[in-house]
Amino acid sequence: MHFIFWTMVRAYALKGDWAKLDQLMSPEMLARHPVAGFEETAKLAELLRARDQGTLDRAEALEGLQMNSGAGADSAQLAYAAHLGFVDDALERALNARHGPVGDSSDVMGVDAYRPALLFWHGLPELRSDPRFVAYAARLGLVEYWLTTRKWPDCADETPYDFRAECEKYRDAPKDPFCA
């Protein structure tokens, strides 16, 4: 199952376990589990390794995550960009780009595409640790949900700022058309 294989690639890359990743990315394994359809995961692994080796280039990273394309903003890409150290770039795109697919070849594909789950993954705290994250969450309709239901994400008690108070500031913020 290619999906499981590439999920393992992503997991080892996010953990920085380069020995395990090298085993997975061997020519023999790649012959059994081709990159086709999982290019973003392979690129993420490459970028994380470059970051850990101190050779990460900002422009290359943002291009690799399609952060400079005309595509709509994707929460997984934003979370990864922030994790790589580009919080300001990720939040700039989060707050200004159109959300969701645009209907061309630049659209993100895969199980994480245009879903907010990775924004809340414990191992990717960088984006939600910035108070500007709440403005982004408001664009996605999440602030409205949290304030209405009083069901808060785990990060509400983990951020270095008062998450609930910040949500109140964005109570009436407009939602992105894709999320409305």
C-alpha positions as a Markdown table, in Angstrom:
| # | Residue | x | y | z |
|---|---|---|---|---|
| 1 | Met | 0.0 | 0.0 | 0.0 |
| 2 | His | 1.7 | 3.1 | -1.3 |
| 3 | Phe | -0.1 | 5.5 | 1.0 |
| 4 | Ile | 1.1 | 3.7 | 4.1 |
| 5 | Phe | 4.6 | 3.6 | 2.8 |
| 6 | Trp | 4.7 | 7.3 | 2.1 |
| 7 | Thr | 3.0 | 8.1 | 5.5 |
| 8 | Met | 6.0 | 6.3 | 7.0 |
| 9 | Val | 8.4 | 8.4 | 4.9 |
| 10 | Arg | 6.7 | 11.5 | 6.2 |
| 11 | Ala | 6.8 | 10.3 | 9.8 |
| 12 | Tyr | 10.5 | 9.4 | 9.8 |
| 13 | Ala | 11.3 | 12.8 | 8.1 |
| 14 | Leu | 9.3 | 14.7 | 10.7 |
| 15 | Lys | 11.1 | 12.8 | 13.4 |
| 16 | Gly | 14.5 | 13.4 | 11.7 |
| 17 | Asp | 15.3 | 9.7 | 11.7 |
| 18 | Trp | 17.5 | 9.8 | 8.6 |
| 19 | Ala | 18.8 | 6.3 | 9.0 |
| 20 | Lys | 15.2 | 4.8 | 8.8 |
| 21 | Leu | 14.3 | 7.3 | 6.0 |
| 22 | Asp | 17.3 | 6.2 | 4.0 |
| 23 | Gln | 16.2 | 2.6 | 4.3 |
| 24 | Leu | 12.8 | 3.5 | 3.1 |
| 25 | Met | 14.1 | 5.6 | 0.2 |
| 26 | Ser | 16.4 | 3.0 | -1.1 |
| 27 | Pro | 16.2 | 2.2 | -4.8 |
| 28 | Glu | 14.6 | -1.2 | -4.0 |
| 29 | Met | 11.9 | 0.3 | -1.9 |
| 30 | Leu | 11.2 | 3.1 | -4.4 |
| 31 | Ala | 10.8 | 0.5 | -7.1 |
| 32 | Arg | 8.0 | -1.1 | -5.1 |
| 33 | His | 6.5 | 2.3 | -3.9 |
| 34 | Pro | 7.0 | 4.9 | -6.7 |
| 35 | Val | 7.1 | 8.6 | -5.9 |
| 36 | Ala | 4.3 | 9.3 | -8.4 |
| 37 | Gly | 1.5 | 10.9 | -6.5 |
| 38 | Phe | 3.6 | 11.4 | -3.4 |
| 39 | Glu | 6.0 | 14.1 | -4.7 |
| 40 | Glu | 5.0 | 16.5 | -2.0 |
| 41 | Thr | 6.0 | 14.0 | 0.7 |
| 42 | Ala | 9.3 | 13.3 | -1.0 |
| 43 | Lys | 10.0 | 17.0 | -1.2 |
| 44 | Leu | 9.1 | 17.6 | 2.4 |
| 45 | Ala | 11.5 | 14.9 | 3.5 |
| 46 | Glu | 14.2 | 16.5 | 1.4 |
| 47 | Leu | 13.5 | 19.9 | 2.9 |
| 48 | Leu | 13.5 | 18.6 | 6.5 |
| 49 | Arg | 16.8 | 16.9 | 5.9 |
| 50 | Ala | 18.3 | 20.1 | 4.5 |
| 51 | Arg | 17.0 | 22.0 | 7.5 |
| 52 | Asp | 18.6 | 19.6 | 9.9 |
| 53 | Gln | 21.9 | 19.7 | 8.0 |
| 54 | Gly | 21.8 | 23.5 | 8.0 |
| 55 | Thr | 21.6 | 23.8 | 4.2 |
| 56 | Leu | 17.9 | 24.7 | 3.8 |
| 57 | Asp | 17.4 | 27.5 | 1.3 |
| 58 | Arg | 14.3 | 29.7 | 2.0 |
| 59 | Ala | 13.4 | 30.2 | -1.7 |
| 60 | Glu | 13.8 | 26.6 | -2.5 |
| 61 | Ala | 11.8 | 25.5 | 0.5 |
| 62 | Leu | 8.9 | 27.8 | -0.3 |
| 63 | Glu | 8.9 | 26.8 | -3.9 |
| 64 | Gly | 9.1 | 23.1 | -2.9 |
| 65 | Leu | 6.0 | 23.6 | -0.8 |
| 66 | Gln | 4.2 | 25.5 | -3.6 |
| 67 | Met | 4.0 | 28.5 | -1.3 |
| 68 | Asn | 4.8 | 30.8 | -4.3 |
| 69 | Ser | 2.3 | 29.3 | -6.7 |
| 70 | Gly | -1.1 | 30.6 | -7.7 |
| 71 | Ala | -2.7 | 27.7 | -5.9 |
| 72 | Gly | -5.0 | 28.2 | -3.0 |
| 73 | Ala | -3.6 | 28.0 | 0.4 |
| 74 | Asp | -3.4 | 24.6 | 1.9 |
| 75 | Ser | -3.2 | 24.1 | 5.7 |
| 76 | Ala | -0.7 | 21.2 | 5.5 |
| 77 | Gln | 1.7 | 23.2 | 3.4 |
| 78 | Leu | 1.4 | 26.1 | 5.8 |
| 79 | Ala | 2.0 | 23.9 | 8.8 |
| 80 | Tyr | 5.1 | 22.4 | 7.1 |
| 81 | Ala | 6.4 | 25.8 | 6.0 |
| 82 | Ala | 6.1 | 27.0 | 9.6 |
| 83 | His | 7.8 | 23.9 | 10.9 |
| 84 | Leu | 10.7 | 24.5 | 8.6 |
| 85 | Gly | 11.1 | 27.9 | 10.1 |
| 86 | Phe | 9.1 | 30.1 | 7.8 |
| 87 | Val | 6.3 | 31.1 | 10.2 |
| 88 | Asp | 5.9 | 34.7 | 8.8 |
| 89 | Asp | 5.8 | 33.4 | 5.2 |
| 90 | Ala | 3.2 | 30.8 | 6.2 |
| 91 | Leu | 1.0 | 33.2 | 8.0 |
| 92 | Glu | 1.3 | 35.8 | 5.2 |
| 93 | Arg | -0.1 | 33.2 | 2.8 |
| 94 | Ala | -2.7 | 31.9 | 5.3 |
| 95 | Leu | -4.1 | 35.4 | 5.8 |
| 96 | Asn | -4.0 | 36.6 | 2.2 |
| 97 | Ala | -4.3 | 33.6 | -0.2 |
| 98 | Arg | -7.5 | 32.1 | -1.4 |
| 99 | His | -8.2 | 28.8 | 0.4 |
| 100 | Gly | -9.1 | 25.6 | -1.3 |
| 101 | Pro | -8.4 | 24.3 | -4.7 |
| 102 | Val | -8.5 | 26.6 | -7.7 |
| 103 | Gly | -9.2 | 24.0 | -10.3 |
| 104 | Asp | -5.9 | 23.7 | -12.1 |
| 105 | Ser | -2.7 | 21.7 | -12.0 |
| 106 | Ser | -1.4 | 23.6 | -9.0 |
| 107 | Asp | -4.1 | 22.2 | -6.7 |
| 108 | Val | -2.8 | 20.1 | -3.8 |
| 109 | Met | -3.7 | 16.4 | -3.9 |
| 110 | Gly | -3.8 | 13.7 | -1.3 |
| 111 | Val | -5.6 | 12.9 | 1.9 |
| 112 | Asp | -4.4 | 16.0 | 3.7 |
| 113 | Ala | -5.3 | 18.4 | 1.0 |
| 114 | Tyr | -7.4 | 21.4 | 2.2 |
| 115 | Arg | -8.1 | 19.7 | 5.6 |
| 116 | Pro | -7.0 | 21.5 | 8.8 |
| 117 | Ala | -5.9 | 18.4 | 10.7 |
| 118 | Leu | -2.1 | 19.0 | 10.4 |
| 119 | Leu | -2.6 | 22.5 | 11.9 |
| 120 | Phe | -3.3 | 20.8 | 15.2 |
| 121 | Trp | -0.8 | 17.9 | 15.1 |
| 122 | His | 1.3 | 18.0 | 18.3 |
| 123 | Gly | 4.6 | 17.8 | 16.4 |
| 124 | Leu | 3.8 | 20.9 | 14.3 |
| 125 | Pro | 3.2 | 23.7 | 16.9 |
| 126 | Glu | 4.9 | 26.6 | 15.2 |
| 127 | Leu | 1.9 | 28.1 | 13.3 |
| 128 | Arg | -0.6 | 27.9 | 16.1 |
| 129 | Ser | 2.0 | 29.3 | 18.6 |
| 130 | Asp | 1.7 | 32.6 | 16.9 |
| 131 | Pro | -1.3 | 34.7 | 17.8 |
| 132 | Arg | -1.9 | 35.5 | 14.1 |
| 133 | Phe | -2.9 | 31.8 | 13.8 |
| 134 | Val | -6.3 | 32.7 | 15.2 |
| 135 | Ala | -7.0 | 35.1 | 12.4 |
| 136 | Tyr | -6.3 | 32.3 | 10.0 |
| 137 | Ala | -8.5 | 29.9 | 12.0 |
| 138 | Ala | -11.3 | 32.5 | 11.7 |
| 139 | Arg | -10.9 | 32.5 | 7.9 |
| 140 | Leu | -11.5 | 28.7 | 8.0 |
| 141 | Gly | -14.6 | 29.0 | 10.2 |
| 142 | Leu | -12.9 | 27.4 | 13.2 |
| 143 | Val | -13.2 | 30.4 | 15.5 |
| 144 | Glu | -16.9 | 30.6 | 14.9 |
| 145 | Tyr | -17.2 | 26.8 | 15.7 |
| 146 | Trp | -15.1 | 27.1 | 18.9 |
| 147 | Leu | -17.0 | 30.1 | 20.2 |
| 148 | Thr | -20.4 | 28.7 | 19.4 |
| 149 | Thr | -19.8 | 25.2 | 20.8 |
| 150 | Arg | -17.2 | 26.0 | 23.5 |
| 151 | Lys | -15.4 | 22.9 | 22.3 |
| 152 | Trp | -11.8 | 24.1 | 22.1 |
| 153 | Pro | -8.8 | 22.5 | 20.5 |
| 154 | Asp | -6.0 | 21.2 | 22.7 |
| 155 | Cys | -3.8 | 24.1 | 21.7 |
| 156 | Ala | -6.2 | 26.5 | 23.5 |
| 157 | Asp | -4.4 | 25.5 | 26.7 |
| 158 | Glu | -0.9 | 25.2 | 25.2 |
| 159 | Thr | -0.3 | 28.5 | 23.2 |
| 160 | Pro | 2.0 | 31.2 | 24.7 |
| 161 | Tyr | -0.9 | 33.6 | 24.4 |
| 162 | Asp | -4.5 | 33.7 | 25.6 |
| 163 | Phe | -6.1 | 31.6 | 22.8 |
| 164 | Arg | -9.7 | 32.1 | 23.9 |
| 165 | Ala | -9.3 | 35.9 | 24.2 |
| 166 | Glu | -7.7 | 36.0 | 20.8 |
| 167 | Cys | -10.7 | 34.1 | 19.4 |
| 168 | Glu | -13.1 | 36.7 | 20.8 |
| 169 | Lys | -11.2 | 39.3 | 18.8 |
| 170 | Tyr | -12.1 | 37.5 | 15.6 |
| 171 | Arg | -15.7 | 36.5 | 16.5 |
| 172 | Asp | -17.1 | 38.3 | 13.5 |
| 173 | Ala | -14.2 | 37.9 | 11.1 |
| 174 | Pro | -15.3 | 36.9 | 7.6 |
| 175 | Lys | -14.7 | 33.3 | 6.4 |
| 176 | Asp | -13.0 | 32.4 | 3.2 |
| 177 | Pro | -15.5 | 31.5 | 0.5 |
| 178 | Phe | -14.2 | 28.0 | 0.3 |
| 179 | Cys | -14.9 | 27.5 | 4.1 |
| 180 | Ala | -18.2 | 29.4 | 4.3 |
